[in-house]
Each structure stands twice: as C-alpha cells, then as structure tokens.
Amino acid sequence: MQRAEQMGTVLFGPPMPVADLGEQVVFTNPTGAGLAAWQPGTFHGFGVLETHATPSWFELHTTDFERAVSFYEEVVGVRALMMSDADEFRYATIRSEDTELDIAGILDARSMLGESGTSHWTTYWEVDDIDESTSRLLTLGDSVIDAPIDTPYGRMATVADLRGAQFRLRTGPSWS
C-alpha cells in the first residue's frame, strides 16, 4: 500500500483480517473513488459474473482519467486498453495481467460530474428482464433514474434504492 499512498490513496484504516476468510482494506483511489481490496484466505471471493443477480460490470466514473489509469496500472497491476480517446468520450477497459478478460471500465466523467464532482465506482447488476426489474423496484419505493434503454452491451437502466444509492441494472445482449 506504500506505492498507493504515494500516488494519493487515502486509507480508512489498516488492512484487517476477516476471521480466516481473508484480509481487506478500504480506501479511496487517488481520484477520490472509494473501494476495497481483498486478499483471499480460505474464501477466494466471488467468482460468478453475468448471471442473474450477480455483478456484470464495474465502472469507474472519474474526474481525472489519466491519474486513475496510472493508479490501476501501477498499483493494482492491470492493463488499461483504450476503447475511445476522443474529447467527448474517453473510455478504457482494464484487464487483469493473468487473463484476457476485461474486468472493469474507466470513464472520463469530467463533463458529467463537473470539475468539483466526485469520482465513484458504479456496479452493474445482471437481471433476466430489466423492464420487469425496474417495475418491481418502483413498487418497492425505489427510483428509476434512467429508464431502460437498448445499447450494444445489453439493455440497461440506472436506479437508486430507498436511501439514494445509485447502481445500474443490465440484461445482457443475446449473442445467438
């Protein structure tokens, strides 16, 4: 964590064991987005993605794209692959060094968040039917921020729970 702190990471406390399951540390990356890291013990962590009720994507919305990319490459040990480098849309996927799978994305969100905006991570949750899921959320008192729309990556919506925490829902594309 020494290199991470040199780059501007703020720790919320020292790494702490979680019984014999592993060790966790909670911190902000150098752009201010909160996250946690997990070092496995007897519990490896989750390993299921893109099935109903599991995460399908993680995306950093940042006000300092270059600093974020540098941090994840240098400290976390992932590769950033530029998908778009235009002023109106700058986006990179990050890929683990030991696999050829993209594990998250980094979005230059300065235009959306403003210079004083807060960088943050967004989790996309996979659902079987996004229209049914967003309707159900409304009956529970939650909010739909952005109604479901079709994208090349599936049908997506932005929602918020009763306390205002925002997240995304996704029904992945049918590739058949």
N, CA, C and O of each residue as an XYZ file, in Angstrom:
704
protein
N       0.823     -1.208      0.000
C       0.000      0.000      0.000
C       0.859      1.261      0.000
O       0.340      2.363     -0.176
N       2.175      1.108      0.197
C       3.040      2.279      0.236
C       2.999      3.037     -1.092
O       2.878      4.262     -1.099
N       3.099      2.320     -2.216
C       3.046      2.989     -3.524
C       1.681      3.630     -3.736
O       1.587      4.722     -4.296
N       0.639      2.968     -3.298
C      -0.713      3.521     -3.426
C      -0.830      4.836     -2.657
O      -1.395      5.806     -3.163
N      -0.302      4.868     -1.448
C      -0.355      6.098     -0.652
C       0.482      7.198     -1.288
O       0.091      8.365     -1.250
N       1.628      6.848     -1.875
C       2.457      7.837     -2.570
C       1.713      8.461     -3.743
O       1.948      9.618     -4.090
N       0.816      7.691     -4.353
C       0.059      8.189     -5.510
C      -1.200      8.948     -5.103
O      -1.903      9.474     -5.966
N      -1.499      9.015     -3.790
C      -2.643      9.788     -3.326
C      -3.786      8.994     -2.748
O      -4.847      9.556     -2.477
N      -3.602      7.702     -2.552
C      -4.634      6.880     -1.930
C      -4.802      7.280     -0.465
O      -3.822      7.583      0.215
N      -6.037      7.282      0.016
C      -6.317      7.538      1.426
C      -6.906      6.269      2.021
O      -7.953      5.797      1.578
N      -6.235      5.719      3.026
C      -6.721      4.514      3.710
C      -7.723      4.899      4.791
O      -7.538      5.897      5.487
N      -8.776      4.112      4.928
C      -9.741      4.325      6.003
C      -9.341      3.573      7.263
O     -10.013      3.669      8.290
N      -8.272      2.841      7.186
C      -7.743      2.068      8.301
C      -6.748      1.069      7.750
O      -6.631      0.905      6.535
N      -6.039      0.406      8.629
C      -5.061     -0.573      8.150
C      -5.778     -1.805      7.587
O      -6.958     -2.018      7.867
N      -5.068     -2.614      6.794
C      -5.654     -3.885      6.368
C      -6.091     -4.680      7.589
O      -5.387     -4.719      8.598
N      -7.256     -5.314      7.495
C      -7.762     -6.052      8.650
C      -8.214     -7.447      8.247
O      -8.821     -7.635      7.193
N      -7.911     -8.431      9.105
C      -8.350     -9.794      8.814
C      -9.851     -9.924      9.027
O     -10.434     -9.258      9.883
N     -10.460    -10.790      8.237
C     -11.868    -11.142      8.402
C     -11.874    -12.632      8.728
O     -11.961    -13.488      7.848
N     -11.779    -12.907     10.030
C     -11.598    -14.284     10.517
C     -10.472    -14.925      9.703
O      -9.428    -14.307      9.492
N     -10.680    -16.164      9.247
C      -9.676    -16.806      8.397
C     -10.035    -16.684      6.919
O      -9.375    -17.271      6.061
N     -11.090    -15.913      6.628
C     -11.574    -15.792      5.249
C     -10.618    -15.024      4.354
O     -10.479    -15.348      3.174
N      -9.957    -14.008      4.900
C      -9.045    -13.196      4.117
C      -8.770    -11.902      4.836
O      -9.061    -11.752      6.022
N      -8.201    -10.963      4.091
C      -7.857     -9.661      4.650
C      -8.396     -8.594      3.713
O      -8.327     -8.737      2.492
N      -8.936     -7.520      4.288
C      -9.492     -6.448      3.466
C      -8.921     -5.104      3.889
O      -8.505     -4.906      5.031
N      -8.915     -4.202      2.943
C      -8.545     -2.822      3.219
C      -9.511     -1.941      2.428
O      -9.827     -2.229      1.274
N      -9.973     -0.866      3.064
C     -10.914      0.065      2.445
C     -10.176      1.387      2.269
O      -9.498      1.856      3.184
N     -10.315      1.986      1.086
C      -9.557      3.190      0.771
C     -10.229      3.966     -0.349
O     -11.212      3.506     -0.930
N      -9.700      5.134     -0.647
C     -10.090      5.851     -1.860
C      -8.929      5.776     -2.824
O      -7.768      5.782     -2.414
N      -9.240      5.705     -4.107
C      -8.164      5.779     -5.091
C      -7.720      7.241     -5.180
O      -8.356      8.099     -4.567
N      -6.662      7.554     -5.915
C      -6.170      8.936     -5.968
C      -7.162      9.953     -6.533
O      -6.953     11.156     -6.377
N      -8.233      9.503     -7.185
C      -9.228     10.442     -7.712
C     -10.418     10.602     -6.764
O     -11.363     11.328     -7.073
N     -10.376      9.922     -5.605
C     -11.412     10.078     -4.593
C     -12.493      9.021     -4.580
O     -13.395      9.092     -3.746
N     -12.439      8.044     -5.469
C     -13.464      6.993     -5.512
C     -13.161      5.934     -4.454
O     -12.046      5.417     -4.382
N     -14.154      5.622     -3.645
C     -13.988      4.618     -2.597
C     -14.064      3.202     -3.140
O     -14.827      2.914     -4.062
N     -13.264      2.324     -2.555
C     -13.289      0.915     -2.912
C     -12.567      0.112     -1.839
O     -12.015      0.674     -0.893
N     -12.576     -1.180     -1.993
C     -11.896     -2.068     -1.058
C     -11.108     -3.103     -1.842
O     -11.436     -3.422     -2.985
N     -10.070     -3.619     -1.212
C      -9.273     -4.689     -1.808
C      -9.361     -5.902     -0.887
O      -9.481     -5.768      0.330
N      -9.301     -7.075     -1.487
C      -9.449     -8.339     -0.761
C      -8.264     -9.236     -1.067
O      -7.925     -9.467     -2.228
N      -7.636     -9.740     -0.010
C      -6.593    -10.752     -0.162
C      -7.160    -12.042      0.397
O      -7.421    -12.126      1.597
N      -7.359    -13.053     -0.445
C      -8.038    -14.269     -0.004
C      -7.273    -15.043      1.062
O      -6.043    -15.099      1.079
N      -8.059    -15.633      1.944
C      -7.578    -16.651      2.874
C      -8.284    -17.930      2.472
O      -8.013    -18.485      1.407
N      -9.200    -18.408      3.329
C      -9.970    -19.603      2.997
C     -11.110    -19.291      2.027
O     -11.663    -20.201      1.410
N     -11.466    -18.005      1.888
C     -12.538    -17.595      0.974
C     -11.925    -16.804     -0.167
O     -11.368    -15.727      0.046
N     -12.027    -17.332     -1.377
C     -11.422    -16.705     -2.545
C     -12.097    -15.387     -2.911
O     -11.435    -14.480     -3.415
N     -13.385    -15.265     -2.669
C     -14.167    -14.112     -3.105
C     -15.168    -14.568     -4.147
O     -15.233    -15.758     -4.457
N     -15.941    -13.660     -4.689
C     -16.939    -14.097     -5.654
C     -16.270    -14.402     -6.989
O     -15.242    -13.820     -7.336
N     -16.871    -15.319     -7.721
C     -16.305    -15.709     -8.995
C     -17.352    -15.888    -10.074
O     -17.046    -16.377    -11.161
N     -18.573    -15.500     -9.790
C     -19.652    -15.637    -10.764
C     -20.018    -14.244    -11.251
O     -20.301    -13.351    -10.451
N     -20.012    -14.066    -12.547
C     -20.394    -12.797    -13.169
C     -21.387    -13.060    -14.284
O     -21.438    -14.156    -14.843
N     -22.169    -12.053    -14.599
C     -23.078    -12.048    -15.745
C     -24.120    -13.158    -15.723
O     -24.526    -13.653    -16.774
N     -24.551    -13.549    -14.530
C     -25.719    -14.408    -14.389
C     -26.691    -13.671    -13.491
O     -26.292    -12.763    -12.762
N     -27.947    -14.043    -13.531
C     -28.984    -13.327    -12.793
C     -28.563    -13.054    -11.348
O     -28.095    -13.948    -10.642
N     -28.739    -11.807    -10.927
C     -28.497    -11.341     -9.557
C     -27.017    -11.333     -9.165
O     -26.685    -11.405     -7.982
N     -26.133    -11.245    -10.158
C     -24.698    -11.100     -9.879
C     -24.188     -9.857    -10.604
O     -24.832     -9.375    -11.535
N     -23.044     -9.340    -10.186
C     -22.479     -8.209    -10.920
C     -22.137     -8.612    -12.356
O     -21.711     -9.738    -12.614
N     -22.334     -7.667    -13.285
C     -21.960     -7.945    -14.665
C     -20.904     -6.971    -15.172
O     -20.293     -7.218    -16.211
N     -20.679     -5.871    -14.463
C     -19.657     -4.925    -14.880
C     -19.402     -3.950    -13.738
O     -20.290     -3.672    -12.933
N     -18.181     -3.437    -13.679
C     -17.787     -2.418    -12.717
C     -17.181     -1.275    -13.522
O     -16.388     -1.498    -14.437
N     -17.566     -0.039    -13.169
C     -17.119      1.090    -13.977
C     -16.775      2.273    -13.082
O     -17.590      2.714    -12.272
N     -15.560      2.775    -13.239
C     -15.123      3.956    -12.508
C     -15.494      5.194    -13.326
O     -15.098      5.323    -14.484
N     -16.246      6.089    -12.720
C     -16.550      7.387    -13.316
C     -15.619      8.371    -12.618
O     -15.770      8.629    -11.423
N     -14.664      8.916    -13.352
C     -13.615      9.708    -12.721
C     -13.479     11.094    -13.325
O     -13.755     11.312    -14.505
N     -13.044     12.026    -12.485
C     -12.779     13.389    -12.935
C     -11.313     13.561    -13.333
O     -10.931     14.625    -13.818
N     -10.489     12.533    -13.137
C      -9.069     12.589    -13.509
C      -8.682     11.258    -14.154
O      -8.102     10.382    -13.513
N      -9.015     11.133    -15.423
C      -8.860      9.886    -16.165
C      -7.411      9.386    -16.160
O      -7.161      8.224    -15.839
N      -6.469     10.244    -16.510
C      -5.068      9.824    -16.601
C      -4.535      9.328    -15.265
O      -3.829      8.322    -15.206
N      -4.873     10.033    -14.198
C      -4.417      9.638    -12.856
C      -5.014      8.293    -12.461
O      -4.329      7.457    -11.871
N      -6.277      8.084    -12.783
C      -6.938      6.814    -12.449
C      -6.303      5.662    -13.215
O      -6.000      4.620    -12.634
N      -6.100      5.844    -14.515
C      -5.495      4.785    -15.328
C      -4.107      4.444    -14.788
O      -3.764      3.271    -14.638
N      -3.325      5.459    -14.502
C      -1.974      5.242    -13.982
C      -2.004      4.471    -12.666
O      -1.206      3.553    -12.473
N      -2.907      4.827    -11.764
C      -3.017      4.140    -10.475
C      -3.333      2.658    -10.653
O      -2.671      1.809    -10.056
N      -4.331      2.341    -11.463
C      -4.731      0.941    -11.606
C      -3.655      0.126    -12.325
O      -3.469     -1.053    -12.022
N      -2.950      0.739    -13.267
C      -1.866      0.013    -13.931
C      -0.674     -0.188    -12.986
O      -0.148     -1.296    -12.884
N      -0.249      0.867    -12.303
C       0.964      0.795    -11.469
C       0.755      0.075    -10.142
O       1.614     -0.700     -9.721
N      -0.362      0.316     -9.485
C      -0.568     -0.226     -8.138
C      -1.338     -1.543     -8.158
O      -0.959     -2.493     -7.474
N      -2.401     -1.603     -8.928
C      -3.239     -2.801     -8.945
C      -2.661     -3.859     -9.876
O      -2.875     -5.053     -9.663
N      -1.939     -3.439    -10.895
C      -1.306     -4.398    -11.793
C      -2.196     -4.879    -12.916
O      -2.117     -6.039    -13.322
N      -3.047     -3.997    -13.423
C      -3.902     -4.328    -14.564
C      -3.437     -3.516    -15.766
O      -2.687     -2.550    -15.626
N      -3.890     -3.918    -16.941
C      -3.608     -3.179    -18.169
C      -4.828     -2.383    -18.564
O      -5.949     -2.889    -18.502
N      -4.627     -1.152    -18.967
C      -5.727     -0.341    -19.486
C      -5.690     -0.406    -20.999
O      -4.644     -0.192    -21.612
N      -6.829     -0.700    -21.601
C      -6.957     -0.782    -23.054
C      -7.916      0.315    -23.506
O      -9.102      0.278    -23.180
N      -7.409      1.283    -24.250
C      -8.244      2.409    -24.689
C      -9.299      1.928    -25.683
O      -8.984      1.315    -26.703
N     -10.534      2.216    -25.365
C     -11.644      1.907    -26.262
C     -12.012      3.132    -27.097
O     -12.396      3.018    -28.261
N     -11.884      4.312    -26.472
C     -12.153      5.573    -27.159
C     -11.316      6.650    -26.480
O     -11.259      6.719    -25.252
N     -10.668      7.488    -27.281
C      -9.828      8.542    -26.717
C     -10.188      9.896    -27.316
O      -9.315     10.729    -27.560
N     -11.469     10.106    -27.548
C     -11.943     11.379    -28.080
C     -12.323     12.298    -26.915
O     -12.691     11.821    -25.841
N     -12.235     13.595    -27.123
C     -12.573     14.541    -26.056
C     -13.984     14.323    -25.519
O     -14.221     14.456    -24.318
N     -14.915     13.989    -26.402
C     -16.304     13.820    -25.964
C     -16.577     12.455    -25.322
O     -17.602     12.277    -24.664
N     -15.664     11.487    -25.510
C     -15.853     10.172    -24.884
C     -14.515      9.461    -24.749
O     -13.979      8.935    -25.724
N     -13.988      9.452    -23.547
C     -12.725      8.760    -23.249
C     -13.058      7.596    -22.334
O     -13.638      7.768    -21.262
N     -12.672      6.386    -22.787
C     -13.037      5.175    -22.042
C     -11.963      4.114    -22.240
O     -11.465      3.904    -23.347
N     -11.619      3.451    -21.142
C     -10.668      2.334    -21.200
C     -11.255      1.166    -20.418
O     -11.939      1.353    -19.411
N     -10.979     -0.029    -20.896
C     -11.287     -1.205    -20.093
C     -10.011     -1.593    -19.367
O      -8.908     -1.300    -19.830
N     -10.165     -2.246    -18.240
C      -8.991     -2.732    -17.533
C      -9.047     -4.251    -17.508
O     -10.094     -4.871    -17.325
N      -7.865     -4.813    -17.701
C      -7.736     -6.252    -17.861
C      -6.680     -6.767    -16.901
O      -5.598     -6.193    -16.774
N      -7.010     -7.845    -16.235
C      -6.070     -8.481    -15.328
C      -4.879     -9.001    -16.119
O      -5.031     -9.455    -17.253
N      -3.698     -8.934    -15.525
C      -2.487     -9.408    -16.195
C      -2.511    -10.914    -16.441
O      -1.863    -11.399    -17.369
N      -3.258    -11.663    -15.614
C      -3.231    -13.123    -15.736
C      -4.396    -13.687    -16.551
O      -4.596    -14.901    -16.582
N      -5.156    -12.828    -17.203
C      -6.279    -13.289    -18.011
C      -6.468    -12.341    -19.190
O      -5.924    -11.237    -19.198
N      -7.210    -12.758    -20.146
C      -7.525    -11.892    -21.279
C      -8.951    -11.350    -21.172
O      -9.549    -10.959    -22.174
N      -9.484    -11.331    -19.962
C     -10.839    -10.841    -19.743
C     -10.821     -9.408    -19.233
O     -10.044     -9.068    -18.341
N     -11.677     -8.575    -19.801
C     -11.857     -7.232    -19.260
C     -12.632     -7.367    -17.956
O     -13.639     -8.071    -17.890
N     -12.146     -6.679    -16.913
C     -12.772     -6.836    -15.599
C     -13.495     -5.587    -15.129
O     -14.269     -5.646    -14.173
N     -13.257     -4.454    -15.784
C     -13.913     -3.203    -15.398
C     -13.630     -2.157    -16.461
O     -12.875     -2.393    -17.403
N     -14.251     -0.999    -16.293
C     -14.025      0.108    -17.208
C     -13.712      1.385    -16.452
O     -14.069      1.537    -15.284
N     -13.041      2.300    -17.132
C     -12.764      3.628    -16.579
C     -13.307      4.651    -17.565
O     -12.912      4.673    -18.731
N     -14.210      5.492    -17.095
C     -14.854      6.519    -17.913
C     -14.372      7.896    -17.481
O     -14.410      8.222    -16.295
N     -13.924      8.701    -18.427
C     -13.611     10.091    -18.146
C     -14.950     10.812    -18.005
O     -15.622     11.094    -18.998
N     -15.326     11.105    -16.767
C     -16.662     11.642    -16.484
C     -16.636     13.123    -16.104
O     -17.591     13.618    -15.505
N     -15.567     13.832    -16.440
C     -15.495     15.262    -16.097
C     -16.693     16.038    -16.620
O     -17.231     16.895    -15.919
N     -17.113     15.749    -17.838
C     -18.235     16.510    -18.403
C     -19.542     16.201    -17.687
O     -20.421     17.060    -17.619
N     -19.688     14.995    -17.154
C     -20.915     14.619    -16.430
C     -20.872     15.071    -14.978
O     -21.883     15.512    -14.432
N     -19.696     14.961    -14.348
C     -19.568     15.241    -12.921
C     -19.144     16.670    -12.630
O     -19.347     17.157    -11.518
N     -18.555     17.355    -13.615
C     -18.018     18.694    -13.391
C     -16.689     18.605    -12.676
O     -16.348     17.564    -12.115
N     -15.944     19.683    -12.693
C     -14.618     19.705    -12.066
C     -14.690     19.437    -10.565
O     -13.746     18.887     -9.998
N     -15.781     19.810     -9.916
C     -15.902     19.600     -8.469
C     -16.652     18.308     -8.137
O     -16.925     18.030     -6.970
N     -16.983     17.521     -9.163
C     -17.709     16.267     -8.941
C     -16.846     15.231     -8.241
O     -15.626     15.370     -8.156
N     -17.492     14.206     -7.748
C     -16.801     13.154     -7.014
C     -16.684     11.903     -7.873
O     -17.682     11.390     -8.381
N     -15.463     11.420     -8.029
C     -15.254     10.150     -8.727
C     -15.899      9.032     -7.920
O     -15.913      9.071     -6.690
N     -16.427      8.042     -8.616
C     -17.084      6.928     -7.915
C     -17.145      5.691     -8.805
O     -17.073      5.776    -10.031
N     -17.277      4.560     -8.162
C     -17.470      3.296     -8.868
C     -18.959      3.029     -9.023
O     -19.748      3.335     -8.129
N     -19.337      2.464    -10.149
C     -20.714      2.040    -10.412
C     -20.698      0.542    -10.685
O     -19.866      0.040    -11.441
N     -21.630     -0.157    -10.057
C     -21.780     -1.597    -10.285
C     -23.012     -1.838    -11.143
O     -24.076     -1.268    -10.900
N     -22.855     -2.680    -12.137
C     -23.964     -3.122    -12.982
C     -24.371     -4.506    -12.482
O     -23.528     -5.395    -12.359
N     -25.657     -4.690    -12.194
C     -26.187     -5.985    -11.746
C     -26.968     -6.626    -12.881
O     -27.817     -5.986    -13.502
N     -26.679     -7.873    -13.143
C     -27.350     -8.611    -14.218
C     -28.735     -9.053    -13.738
O     -28.874     -9.595    -12.642
N     -29.746     -8.821    -14.558
C     -31.105     -9.280    -14.290
C     -31.646     -9.958    -15.542
O     -31.224     -9.645    -16.656
N     -32.575    -10.880    -15.357
C     -33.129    -11.604    -16.506
C     -34.005    -10.717    -17.384
O     -34.002    -10.856    -18.607
N     -34.755     -9.805    -16.761
C     -35.679     -8.948    -17.503
C     -35.626     -7.557    -16.887
O     -36.207     -7.322    -15.828
N     -34.939     -6.646    -17.540
C     -34.723     -5.320    -16.964
C     -36.021     -4.532    -16.807
O     -36.171     -3.772    -15.851
N     -36.951     -4.707    -17.730
C     -38.216     -3.980    -17.630
C     -39.018     -4.455    -16.419
O     -39.595     -3.647    -15.691
N     -39.047     -5.753    -16.214
C     -39.728     -6.304    -15.041
C     -39.031     -5.855    -13.757
O     -39.694     -5.507    -12.780
N     -37.707     -5.861    -13.754
C     -36.949     -5.477    -12.560
C     -37.157     -4.008    -12.204
O     -37.330     -3.683    -11.029
N     -37.145     -3.114    -13.193
C     -37.348     -1.702    -12.882
C     -38.774     -1.450    -12.417
O     -38.988     -0.617    -11.537
N     -39.744     -2.139    -12.976
C     -41.132     -2.015    -12.500
C     -41.249     -2.471    -11.051
O     -41.915     -1.827    -10.241
N     -40.605     -3.574    -10.735
C     -40.616     -4.107     -9.361
C     -39.973     -3.126     -8.390
O     -40.482     -2.918     -7.289
N     -38.848     -2.517     -8.796
C     -38.197     -1.525     -7.934
C     -39.136     -0.380     -7.590
O     -39.170      0.074     -6.446
N     -39.899      0.089     -8.573
C     -40.829      1.188     -8.329
C     -41.901      0.798     -7.313
O     -42.283      1.615     -6.476
N     -42.389     -0.442     -7.377
C     -43.401     -0.876     -6.403
C     -42.829     -0.974     -4.998
O     -43.577     -0.913     -4.022
N     -41.509     -1.126     -4.881
C     -40.850     -1.201     -3.573
C     -40.459      0.181     -3.039
O     -39.943      0.298     -1.928
N     -40.705      1.221     -3.831
C     -40.386      2.571     -3.392
C     -39.032      3.075     -3.841
O     -38.629      4.176     -3.466
N     -38.322      2.296     -4.633
C     -37.039      2.731     -5.166
C     -37.284      3.646     -6.366
O     -38.433      3.869     -6.749
N     -36.224      4.172     -6.955
C     -36.355      5.122     -8.059
C     -35.669      4.614     -9.316
O     -34.652      3.923     -9.259
N     -36.246      4.970    -10.442
C     -35.601      4.726    -11.725
C     -35.073      6.081    -12.192
O     -35.848      6.991    -12.484
N     -33.757      6.203    -12.259
C     -33.110      7.456    -12.649
C     -33.095      7.587    -14.173
O     -33.486      8.619    -14.719
N     -32.641      6.540    -14.847
C     -32.640      6.471    -16.314
C     -33.380      5.199    -16.698
O     -32.963      4.097    -16.341
N     -34.476      5.355    -17.424
C     -35.292      4.209    -17.839
C     -34.471      3.254    -18.709
O     -33.464      3.653    -19.295
N     -34.901      2.003    -18.788
C     -34.160      1.036    -19.607
C     -34.024      1.499    -21.057
O     -34.966      1.992    -21.676
N     -32.798      1.315    -21.568
C     -32.524      1.619    -22.977
C     -31.698      0.484    -23.562
O     -30.982     -0.217    -22.846
N     -31.810      0.317    -24.862
C     -31.022     -0.691    -25.563
C     -29.661     -0.104    -25.918
O     -29.564      1.025    -26.399
N     -28.615     -0.885    -25.676
C     -27.250     -0.492    -26.021
C     -26.595     -1.698    -26.695
O     -27.159     -2.792    -26.673
N     -25.428     -1.519    -27.287
C     -24.722     -2.680    -27.852
C     -24.322     -3.710    -26.787
O     -24.008     -4.853    -27.116
N     -24.335     -3.303    -25.516
C     -23.909     -4.183    -24.426
C     -25.075     -4.753    -23.629
O     -24.882     -5.345    -22.567
N     -26.273     -4.572    -24.141
C     -27.474     -5.071    -23.486
C     -28.427     -3.937    -23.164
O     -28.180     -2.781    -23.508
N     -29.500     -4.277    -22.509
C     -30.494     -3.299    -22.091
C     -30.129     -2.845    -20.686
O     -29.929     -3.679    -19.803
N     -30.039     -1.529    -20.459
C     -29.541     -1.002    -19.190
C     -30.438      0.083    -18.632
O     -31.149      0.771    -19.365
N     -30.387      0.220    -17.303
C     -31.112      1.279    -16.604
C     -30.292      1.704    -15.391
O     -29.528      0.914    -14.836
N     -30.460      2.966    -14.986
C     -29.858      3.463    -13.752
C     -30.966      3.595    -12.729
O     -32.009      4.189    -13.005
N     -30.741      3.040    -11.547
C     -31.754      3.037    -10.491
C     -31.121      3.479     -9.178
O     -29.899      3.571     -9.061
N     -31.975      3.753     -8.189
C     -31.500      4.122     -6.855
C     -32.370      3.435     -5.822
O     -33.578      3.290     -6.010
N     -31.748      3.012     -4.727
C     -32.505      2.383     -3.659
C     -33.167      3.457     -2.788
O     -33.041      4.650     -3.067
N     -33.863      3.037     -1.748
C     -34.595      3.964     -0.886
C     -33.711      5.034     -0.250
O     -34.186      6.130      0.046
N     -32.456      4.734     -0.043
C     -31.532      5.699      0.575
C     -30.806      6.556     -0.456
O     -30.012      7.425     -0.095
N     -31.078      6.313     -1.745
C     -30.485      7.122     -2.798
C     -29.229      6.549     -3.433
O     -28.667      7.165     -4.338
N     -28.774      5.383     -2.983
C     -27.587      4.772     -3.591
C     -27.922      4.334     -5.015
O     -28.852      3.558     -5.235
N     -27.156      4.840     -5.975
C     -27.404      4.528     -7.374
C     -26.586      3.325     -7.826
O     -25.462      3.112     -7.370
N     -27.165      2.551     -8.725
C     -26.491      1.431     -9.360
C     -27.158      1.198    -10.696
O     -28.161      1.838    -11.012
N     -26.619      0.299    -11.474
C     -27.160      0.026    -12.804
C     -27.676     -1.403    -12.869
O     -27.145     -2.305    -12.222
N     -28.705     -1.583    -13.651
C     -29.212     -2.911    -13.968
C     -28.928     -3.168    -15.437
O     -28.922     -2.252    -16.259
N     -28.695     -4.429    -15.744
C     -28.371     -4.797    -17.134
C     -28.954     -6.161    -17.447
O     -28.848     -7.099    -16.657
N     -29.566     -6.253    -18.605
C     -29.910     -7.541    -19.202
C     -29.020     -7.657    -20.412
O     -29.193     -6.944    -21.401
N     -28.059     -8.566    -20.328
C     -27.041     -8.696    -21.374
C     -27.634     -9.021    -22.720
O     -28.746     -9.540    -22.813
N     -26.882     -8.713    -23.774
C     -27.351     -8.996    -25.126
C     -27.401    -10.499    -25.387
O     -26.660    -11.281    -24.790
N     -28.272    -10.866    -26.271
C     -28.328    -12.247    -26.721
C     -27.375    -12.351    -27.896
O     -27.610    -11.736    -28.936
N     -26.314    -13.110    -27.751
C     -25.301    -13.207    -28.797
C     -25.592    -14.289    -29.806
O     -24.795    -14.521    -30.715
N     -26.728    -14.959    -29.660
C     -27.026    -16.053    -30.605
C     -27.608    -15.547    -31.893
O     -27.912    -16.338    -32.787
